[in-house]
Amino acid sequence: MSKKKFDEEKQKKALEWIDQKWPQTKRDCEICGAKKWSISTDFTTPVVFDGGLLIGGTSYPTVSLICENCGNTKYFNAVKMGLLEGNSESVNE
């Protein structure tokens, strides 16, 4: 299985997508009110729970944005953002 790299080009594309979808005026962290966010350097994925942990099952690749002050984390679907190929609802790898 090849690792899908979240390289600088894809990070730039992710930030452009976020700029188009998430207005600057609405970017306060809803937990602490801070305005500074950092972007993950890897794709992440929440585990799909179906009564137990299934390795190699359905996954939802995401880009994480993390509040620099409190650590609140937002997840954006990497397929929907155009960073990975696949179905934006779920991706089997």
Helices and strands as residue ranges (DSSP letters): H 8-21, G 24-26, E 37-39, E 58-59, E 62-67, E 73-77, E 91-92
